[in-house]
Amino acid sequence: MIVTPLRNNDYMAEQLELLDRDDSDFHLDAHTREIGKRGVAEARRVLAEIVRSAAERTEKHAA
């Protein structure tokens, strides 16, 4: 499922580069991890809502 408009794909690729590190000293603090977990939870919630809404629209059009 594509969640970004096609015109944003190049921009998003630049923003979402993964860290390629072998640095075992690199750790996120608890506060930063919590912020990240909340962001992931919100993104999952929004995506689930989009899927649910799309399924409802599909059902309405099929009826």
PyMOL Python script that loads the backbone (N, CA, C, O; Angstrom):
from pymol import cmd

cmd.read_pdbstr("""\
ATOM      1  N   MET A   1       0.847  -1.169   0.000  1.00  0.00           N
ATOM      2  CA  MET A   1       0.000   0.000   0.000  1.00  0.00           C
ATOM      3  C   MET A   1       0.899   1.240   0.000  1.00  0.00           C
ATOM      4  O   MET A   1       1.776   1.370   0.853  1.00  0.00           O
ATOM      5  N   ILE A   2       0.685   2.137  -0.941  1.00  0.00           N
ATOM      6  CA  ILE A   2       1.431   3.393  -0.995  1.00  0.00           C
ATOM      7  C   ILE A   2       0.690   4.403  -0.126  1.00  0.00           C
ATOM      8  O   ILE A   2      -0.516   4.598  -0.283  1.00  0.00           O
ATOM      9  N   VAL A   3       1.407   5.040   0.783  1.00  0.00           N
ATOM     10  CA  VAL A   3       0.753   5.993   1.686  1.00  0.00           C
ATOM     11  C   VAL A   3       1.189   7.425   1.453  1.00  0.00           C
ATOM     12  O   VAL A   3       0.680   8.345   2.093  1.00  0.00           O
ATOM     13  N   THR A   4       2.129   7.621   0.538  1.00  0.00           N
ATOM     14  CA  THR A   4       2.531   8.989   0.217  1.00  0.00           C
ATOM     15  C   THR A   4       2.182   9.269  -1.234  1.00  0.00           C
ATOM     16  O   THR A   4       2.222   8.365  -2.069  1.00  0.00           O
ATOM     17  N   PRO A   5       1.842  10.512  -1.541  1.00  0.00           N
ATOM     18  CA  PRO A   5       1.629  10.849  -2.950  1.00  0.00           C
ATOM     19  C   PRO A   5       2.910  10.590  -3.730  1.00  0.00           C
ATOM     20  O   PRO A   5       4.007  10.799  -3.212  1.00  0.00           O
ATOM     21  N   LEU A   6       2.776  10.141  -4.959  1.00  0.00           N
ATOM     22  CA  LEU A   6       3.956   9.798  -5.760  1.00  0.00           C
ATOM     23  C   LEU A   6       4.956  10.941  -5.837  1.00  0.00           C
ATOM     24  O   LEU A   6       6.165  10.713  -5.852  1.00  0.00           O
ATOM     25  N   ARG A   7       4.453  12.174  -5.885  1.00  0.00           N
ATOM     26  CA  ARG A   7       5.379  13.311  -6.000  1.00  0.00           C
ATOM     27  C   ARG A   7       6.277  13.461  -4.770  1.00  0.00           C
ATOM     28  O   ARG A   7       7.287  14.162  -4.833  1.00  0.00           O
ATOM     29  N   ASN A   8       5.924  12.811  -3.645  1.00  0.00           N
ATOM     30  CA  ASN A   8       6.712  12.915  -2.419  1.00  0.00           C
ATOM     31  C   ASN A   8       7.698  11.770  -2.236  1.00  0.00           C
ATOM     32  O   ASN A   8       8.505  11.803  -1.308  1.00  0.00           O
ATOM     33  N   ASN A   9       7.653  10.763  -3.094  1.00  0.00           N
ATOM     34  CA  ASN A   9       8.487   9.585  -2.876  1.00  0.00           C
ATOM     35  C   ASN A   9       9.974   9.908  -2.828  1.00  0.00           C
ATOM     36  O   ASN A   9      10.675   9.410  -1.948  1.00  0.00           O
ATOM     37  N   ASP A  10      10.472  10.726  -3.745  1.00  0.00           N
ATOM     38  CA  ASP A  10      11.893  11.066  -3.727  1.00  0.00           C
ATOM     39  C   ASP A  10      12.261  11.790  -2.444  1.00  0.00           C
ATOM     40  O   ASP A  10      13.290  11.499  -1.836  1.00  0.00           O
ATOM     41  N   TYR A  11      11.426  12.732  -2.031  1.00  0.00           N
ATOM     42  CA  TYR A  11      11.683  13.475  -0.808  1.00  0.00           C
ATOM     43  C   TYR A  11      11.697  12.536   0.397  1.00  0.00           C
ATOM     44  O   TYR A  11      12.569  12.644   1.259  1.00  0.00           O
ATOM     45  N   MET A  12      10.736  11.620   0.456  1.00  0.00           N
ATOM     46  CA  MET A  12      10.658  10.705   1.590  1.00  0.00           C
ATOM     47  C   MET A  12      11.869   9.781   1.624  1.00  0.00           C
ATOM     48  O   MET A  12      12.368   9.462   2.703  1.00  0.00           O
ATOM     49  N   ALA A  13      12.345   9.350   0.468  1.00  0.00           N
ATOM     50  CA  ALA A  13      13.524   8.484   0.429  1.00  0.00           C
ATOM     51  C   ALA A  13      14.712   9.192   1.064  1.00  0.00           C
ATOM     52  O   ALA A  13      15.520   8.569   1.753  1.00  0.00           O
ATOM     53  N   GLU A  14      14.813  10.493   0.828  1.00  0.00           N
ATOM     54  CA  GLU A  14      15.907  11.252   1.433  1.00  0.00           C
ATOM     55  C   GLU A  14      15.724  11.353   2.940  1.00  0.00           C
ATOM     56  O   GLU A  14      16.707  11.330   3.681  1.00  0.00           O
ATOM     57  N   GLN A  15      14.490  11.462   3.405  1.00  0.00           N
ATOM     58  CA  GLN A  15      14.231  11.646   4.830  1.00  0.00           C
ATOM     59  C   GLN A  15      14.326  10.348   5.623  1.00  0.00           C
ATOM     60  O   GLN A  15      14.592  10.376   6.825  1.00  0.00           O
ATOM     61  N   LEU A  16      14.113   9.218   4.966  1.00  0.00           N
ATOM     62  CA  LEU A  16      14.024   7.956   5.689  1.00  0.00           C
ATOM     63  C   LEU A  16      15.253   7.070   5.515  1.00  0.00           C
ATOM     64  O   LEU A  16      15.141   5.845   5.556  1.00  0.00           O
ATOM     65  N   GLU A  17      16.408   7.667   5.324  1.00  0.00           N
ATOM     66  CA  GLU A  17      17.617   6.873   5.185  1.00  0.00           C
ATOM     67  C   GLU A  17      17.906   6.142   6.492  1.00  0.00           C
ATOM     68  O   GLU A  17      17.804   6.712   7.578  1.00  0.00           O
ATOM     69  N   LEU A  18      18.265   4.875   6.364  1.00  0.00           N
ATOM     70  CA  LEU A  18      18.607   4.094   7.540  1.00  0.00           C
ATOM     71  C   LEU A  18      20.054   4.332   7.927  1.00  0.00           C
ATOM     72  O   LEU A  18      20.914   4.576   7.081  1.00  0.00           O
ATOM     73  N   LEU A  19      20.299   4.255   9.212  1.00  0.00           N
ATOM     74  CA  LEU A  19      21.660   4.401   9.691  1.00  0.00           C
ATOM     75  C   LEU A  19      22.418   3.110   9.425  1.00  0.00           C
ATOM     76  O   LEU A  19      21.958   2.028   9.790  1.00  0.00           O
ATOM     77  N   ASP A  20      23.553   3.221   8.804  1.00  0.00           N
ATOM     78  CA  ASP A  20      24.394   2.067   8.556  1.00  0.00           C
ATOM     79  C   ASP A  20      25.603   2.211   9.466  1.00  0.00           C
ATOM     80  O   ASP A  20      26.664   2.684   9.056  1.00  0.00           O
ATOM     81  N   ARG A  21      25.416   1.793  10.707  1.00  0.00           N
ATOM     82  CA  ARG A  21      26.466   1.998  11.698  1.00  0.00           C
ATOM     83  C   ARG A  21      26.809   0.686  12.379  1.00  0.00           C
ATOM     84  O   ARG A  21      25.962  -0.191  12.552  1.00  0.00           O
ATOM     85  N   ASP A  22      28.027   0.581  12.746  1.00  0.00           N
ATOM     86  CA  ASP A  22      28.483  -0.556  13.532  1.00  0.00           C
ATOM     87  C   ASP A  22      28.908  -0.053  14.904  1.00  0.00           C
ATOM     88  O   ASP A  22      29.697  -0.696  15.597  1.00  0.00           O
ATOM     89  N   ASP A  23      28.385   1.084  15.282  1.00  0.00           N
ATOM     90  CA  ASP A  23      28.765   1.764  16.513  1.00  0.00           C
ATOM     91  C   ASP A  23      27.882   1.272  17.663  1.00  0.00           C
ATOM     92  O   ASP A  23      26.723   1.674  17.765  1.00  0.00           O
ATOM     93  N   SER A  24      28.410   0.418  18.515  1.00  0.00           N
ATOM     94  CA  SER A  24      27.615  -0.135  19.615  1.00  0.00           C
ATOM     95  C   SER A  24      27.347   0.910  20.702  1.00  0.00           C
ATOM     96  O   SER A  24      26.556   0.662  21.612  1.00  0.00           O
ATOM     97  N   ASP A  25      27.992   2.066  20.616  1.00  0.00           N
ATOM     98  CA  ASP A  25      27.760   3.130  21.596  1.00  0.00           C
ATOM     99  C   ASP A  25      26.552   3.984  21.234  1.00  0.00           C
ATOM    100  O   ASP A  25      26.171   4.874  21.995  1.00  0.00           O
ATOM    101  N   PHE A  26      25.946   3.721  20.079  1.00  0.00           N
ATOM    102  CA  PHE A  26      24.811   4.512  19.621  1.00  0.00           C
ATOM    103  C   PHE A  26      23.530   3.961  20.236  1.00  0.00           C
ATOM    104  O   PHE A  26      23.075   2.878  19.870  1.00  0.00           O
ATOM    105  N   HIS A  27      22.950   4.710  21.172  1.00  0.00           N
ATOM    106  CA  HIS A  27      21.706   4.291  21.819  1.00  0.00           C
ATOM    107  C   HIS A  27      20.794   5.501  21.963  1.00  0.00           C
ATOM    108  O   HIS A  27      21.249   6.617  22.211  1.00  0.00           O
ATOM    109  N   LEU A  28      19.510   5.259  21.803  1.00  0.00           N
ATOM    110  CA  LEU A  28      18.525   6.312  22.041  1.00  0.00           C
ATOM    111  C   LEU A  28      18.169   6.319  23.523  1.00  0.00           C
ATOM    112  O   LEU A  28      18.082   5.269  24.159  1.00  0.00           O
ATOM    113  N   ASP A  29      17.968   7.507  24.056  1.00  0.00           N
ATOM    114  CA  ASP A  29      17.552   7.576  25.453  1.00  0.00           C
ATOM    115  C   ASP A  29      16.075   7.187  25.567  1.00  0.00           C
ATOM    116  O   ASP A  29      15.363   7.140  24.564  1.00  0.00           O
ATOM    117  N   ALA A  30      15.628   6.911  26.778  1.00  0.00           N
ATOM    118  CA  ALA A  30      14.267   6.421  27.018  1.00  0.00           C
ATOM    119  C   ALA A  30      13.211   7.404  26.508  1.00  0.00           C
ATOM    120  O   ALA A  30      12.195   6.984  25.955  1.00  0.00           O
ATOM    121  N   HIS A  31      13.440   8.693  26.686  1.00  0.00           N
ATOM    122  CA  HIS A  31      12.474   9.708  26.245  1.00  0.00           C
ATOM    123  C   HIS A  31      12.319   9.681  24.721  1.00  0.00           C
ATOM    124  O   HIS A  31      11.202   9.736  24.207  1.00  0.00           O
ATOM    125  N   THR A  32      13.434   9.596  24.008  1.00  0.00           N
ATOM    126  CA  THR A  32      13.400   9.563  22.553  1.00  0.00           C
ATOM    127  C   THR A  32      12.726   8.289  22.055  1.00  0.00           C
ATOM    128  O   THR A  32      11.946   8.325  21.104  1.00  0.00           O
ATOM    129  N   ARG A  33      13.030   7.154  22.704  1.00  0.00           N
ATOM    130  CA  ARG A  33      12.364   5.894  22.336  1.00  0.00           C
ATOM    131  C   ARG A  33      10.863   5.990  22.547  1.00  0.00           C
ATOM    132  O   ARG A  33      10.095   5.506  21.716  1.00  0.00           O
ATOM    133  N   GLU A  34      10.430   6.602  23.634  1.00  0.00           N
ATOM    134  CA  GLU A  34       8.996   6.746  23.917  1.00  0.00           C
ATOM    135  C   GLU A  34       8.317   7.608  22.858  1.00  0.00           C
ATOM    136  O   GLU A  34       7.226   7.276  22.396  1.00  0.00           O
ATOM    137  N   ILE A  35       8.948   8.699  22.474  1.00  0.00           N
ATOM    138  CA  ILE A  35       8.400   9.550  21.415  1.00  0.00           C
ATOM    139  C   ILE A  35       8.267   8.735  20.121  1.00  0.00           C
ATOM    140  O   ILE A  35       7.245   8.813  19.440  1.00  0.00           O
ATOM    141  N   GLY A  36       9.276   7.975  19.795  1.00  0.00           N
ATOM    142  CA  GLY A  36       9.238   7.146  18.591  1.00  0.00           C
ATOM    143  C   GLY A  36       8.136   6.107  18.651  1.00  0.00           C
ATOM    144  O   GLY A  36       7.431   5.895  17.664  1.00  0.00           O
ATOM    145  N   LYS A  37       7.974   5.454  19.794  1.00  0.00           N
ATOM    146  CA  LYS A  37       6.922   4.446  19.941  1.00  0.00           C
ATOM    147  C   LYS A  37       5.540   5.066  19.797  1.00  0.00           C
ATOM    148  O   LYS A  37       4.647   4.470  19.195  1.00  0.00           O
ATOM    149  N   ARG A  38       5.363   6.264  20.349  1.00  0.00           N
ATOM    150  CA  ARG A  38       4.061   6.942  20.202  1.00  0.00           C
ATOM    151  C   ARG A  38       3.809   7.300  18.742  1.00  0.00           C
ATOM    152  O   ARG A  38       2.686   7.172  18.255  1.00  0.00           O
ATOM    153  N   GLY A  39       4.841   7.742  18.050  1.00  0.00           N
ATOM    154  CA  GLY A  39       4.692   8.072  16.631  1.00  0.00           C
ATOM    155  C   GLY A  39       4.336   6.857  15.796  1.00  0.00           C
ATOM    156  O   GLY A  39       3.487   6.935  14.909  1.00  0.00           O
ATOM    157  N   VAL A  40       4.982   5.736  16.075  1.00  0.00           N
ATOM    158  CA  VAL A  40       4.672   4.505  15.345  1.00  0.00           C
ATOM    159  C   VAL A  40       3.246   4.062  15.652  1.00  0.00           C
ATOM    160  O   VAL A  40       2.518   3.662  14.744  1.00  0.00           O
ATOM    161  N   ALA A  41       2.838   4.128  16.912  1.00  0.00           N
ATOM    162  CA  ALA A  41       1.475   3.747  17.292  1.00  0.00           C
ATOM    163  C   ALA A  41       0.448   4.629  16.588  1.00  0.00           C
ATOM    164  O   ALA A  41      -0.575   4.133  16.115  1.00  0.00           O
ATOM    165  N   GLU A  42       0.712   5.920  16.517  1.00  0.00           N
ATOM    166  CA  GLU A  42      -0.210   6.842  15.833  1.00  0.00           C
ATOM    167  C   GLU A  42      -0.266   6.544  14.339  1.00  0.00           C
ATOM    168  O   GLU A  42      -1.342   6.560  13.742  1.00  0.00           O
ATOM    169  N   ALA A  43       0.882   6.275  13.736  1.00  0.00           N
ATOM    170  CA  ALA A  43       0.906   5.946  12.312  1.00  0.00           C
ATOM    171  C   ALA A  43       0.119   4.672  12.044  1.00  0.00           C
ATOM    172  O   ALA A  43      -0.629   4.597  11.069  1.00  0.00           O
ATOM    173  N   ARG A  44       0.281   3.667  12.903  1.00  0.00           N
ATOM    174  CA  ARG A  44      -0.476   2.421  12.737  1.00  0.00           C
ATOM    175  C   ARG A  44      -1.976   2.673  12.891  1.00  0.00           C
ATOM    176  O   ARG A  44      -2.780   2.107  12.151  1.00  0.00           O
ATOM    177  N   ARG A  45      -2.353   3.518  13.847  1.00  0.00           N
ATOM    178  CA  ARG A  45      -3.762   3.833  14.060  1.00  0.00           C
ATOM    179  C   ARG A  45      -4.350   4.502  12.821  1.00  0.00           C
ATOM    180  O   ARG A  45      -5.437   4.140  12.371  1.00  0.00           O
ATOM    181  N   VAL A  46      -3.632   5.471  12.277  1.00  0.00           N
ATOM    182  CA  VAL A  46      -4.105   6.192  11.098  1.00  0.00           C
ATOM    183  C   VAL A  46      -4.205   5.254   9.897  1.00  0.00           C
ATOM    184  O   VAL A  46      -5.193   5.298   9.163  1.00  0.00           O
ATOM    185  N   LEU A  47      -3.206   4.416   9.689  1.00  0.00           N
ATOM    186  CA  LEU A  47      -3.253   3.479   8.569  1.00  0.00           C
ATOM    187  C   LEU A  47      -4.412   2.495   8.714  1.00  0.00           C
ATOM    188  O   LEU A  47      -5.076   2.170   7.729  1.00  0.00           O
ATOM    189  N   ALA A  48      -4.659   2.018   9.936  1.00  0.00           N
ATOM    190  CA  ALA A  48      -5.785   1.106  10.155  1.00  0.00           C
ATOM    191  C   ALA A  48      -7.102   1.805   9.844  1.00  0.00           C
ATOM    192  O   ALA A  48      -8.006   1.198   9.271  1.00  0.00           O
ATOM    193  N   GLU A  49      -7.214   3.065  10.213  1.00  0.00           N
ATOM    194  CA  GLU A  49      -8.430   3.836   9.925  1.00  0.00           C
ATOM    195  C   GLU A  49      -8.611   4.014   8.412  1.00  0.00           C
ATOM    196  O   GLU A  49      -9.728   3.914   7.903  1.00  0.00           O
ATOM    197  N   ILE A  50      -7.532   4.272   7.712  1.00  0.00           N
ATOM    198  CA  ILE A  50      -7.605   4.423   6.258  1.00  0.00           C
ATOM    199  C   ILE A  50      -8.065   3.119   5.625  1.00  0.00           C
ATOM    200  O   ILE A  50      -8.928   3.125   4.747  1.00  0.00           O
ATOM    201  N   VAL A  51      -7.499   2.007   6.062  1.00  0.00           N
ATOM    202  CA  VAL A  51      -7.888   0.703   5.519  1.00  0.00           C
ATOM    203  C   VAL A  51      -9.359   0.431   5.819  1.00  0.00           C
ATOM    204  O   VAL A  51     -10.093  -0.035   4.947  1.00  0.00           O
ATOM    205  N   ARG A  52      -9.792   0.717   7.039  1.00  0.00           N
ATOM    206  CA  ARG A  52     -11.191   0.505   7.415  1.00  0.00           C
ATOM    207  C   ARG A  52     -12.121   1.362   6.562  1.00  0.00           C
ATOM    208  O   ARG A  52     -13.133   0.874   6.058  1.00  0.00           O
ATOM    209  N   SER A  53     -11.780   2.632   6.400  1.00  0.00           N
ATOM    210  CA  SER A  53     -12.597   3.538   5.595  1.00  0.00           C
ATOM    211  C   SER A  53     -12.666   3.084   4.142  1.00  0.00           C
ATOM    212  O   SER A  53     -13.727   3.137   3.520  1.00  0.00           O
ATOM    213  N   ALA A  54     -11.540   2.639   3.603  1.00  0.00           N
ATOM    214  CA  ALA A  54     -11.509   2.168   2.221  1.00  0.00           C
ATOM    215  C   ALA A  54     -12.379   0.925   2.063  1.00  0.00           C
ATOM    216  O   ALA A  54     -13.085   0.780   1.065  1.00  0.00           O
ATOM    217  N   ALA A  55     -12.329   0.036   3.042  1.00  0.00           N
ATOM    218  CA  ALA A  55     -13.151  -1.175   2.980  1.00  0.00           C
ATOM    219  C   ALA A  55     -14.636  -0.818   3.034  1.00  0.00           C
ATOM    220  O   ALA A  55     -15.446  -1.409   2.320  1.00  0.00           O
ATOM    221  N   GLU A  56     -14.988   0.140   3.872  1.00  0.00           N
ATOM    222  CA  GLU A  56     -16.393   0.573   3.961  1.00  0.00           C
ATOM    223  C   GLU A  56     -16.858   1.184   2.641  1.00  0.00           C
ATOM    224  O   GLU A  56     -17.971   0.916   2.189  1.00  0.00           O
ATOM    225  N   ARG A  57     -16.012   2.000   2.029  1.00  0.00           N
ATOM    226  CA  ARG A  57     -16.382   2.607   0.743  1.00  0.00           C
ATOM    227  C   ARG A  57     -16.552   1.545  -0.332  1.00  0.00           C
ATOM    228  O   ARG A  57     -17.464   1.617  -1.156  1.00  0.00           O
ATOM    229  N   THR A  58     -15.655   0.554  -0.311  1.00  0.00           N
ATOM    230  CA  THR A  58     -15.741  -0.536  -1.285  1.00  0.00           C
ATOM    231  C   THR A  58     -17.050  -1.304  -1.103  1.00  0.00           C
ATOM    232  O   THR A  58     -17.716  -1.638  -2.083  1.00  0.00           O
ATOM    233  N   GLU A  59     -17.417  -1.583   0.149  1.00  0.00           N
ATOM    234  CA  GLU A  59     -18.648  -2.301   0.434  1.00  0.00           C
ATOM    235  C   GLU A  59     -19.870  -1.505  -0.026  1.00  0.00           C
ATOM    236  O   GLU A  59     -20.814  -2.082  -0.567  1.00  0.00           O
ATOM    237  N   LYS A  60     -19.861  -0.191   0.183  1.00  0.00           N
ATOM    238  CA  LYS A  60     -20.985   0.657  -0.221  1.00  0.00           C
ATOM    239  C   LYS A  60     -21.135   0.665  -1.740  1.00  0.00           C
ATOM    240  O   LYS A  60     -22.251   0.619  -2.257  1.00  0.00           O
ATOM    241  N   HIS A  61     -20.005   0.723  -2.457  1.00  0.00           N
ATOM    242  CA  HIS A  61     -20.056   0.751  -3.918  1.00  0.00           C
ATOM    243  C   HIS A  61     -20.459  -0.606  -4.494  1.00  0.00           C
ATOM    244  O   HIS A  61     -21.039  -0.676  -5.578  1.00  0.00           O
ATOM    245  N   ALA A  62     -20.154  -1.671  -3.779  1.00  0.00           N
ATOM    246  CA  ALA A  62     -20.481  -3.020  -4.250  1.00  0.00           C
ATOM    247  C   ALA A  62     -21.957  -3.324  -4.038  1.00  0.00           C
ATOM    248  O   ALA A  62     -22.531  -4.168  -4.726  1.00  0.00           O
ATOM    249  N   ALA A  63     -22.566  -2.631  -3.080  1.00  0.00           N
ATOM    250  CA  ALA A  63     -23.983  -2.912  -2.762  1.00  0.00           C
ATOM    251  C   ALA A  63     -24.947  -2.301  -3.758  1.00  0.00           C
ATOM    252  O   ALA A  63     -26.160  -2.454  -3.617  1.00  0.00           O
TER     253      ALA A  63
END
""", "prot")
cmd.dss("prot")
cmd.show_as("cartoon", "prot")
cmd.util.cbc("prot")
cmd.orient("prot")
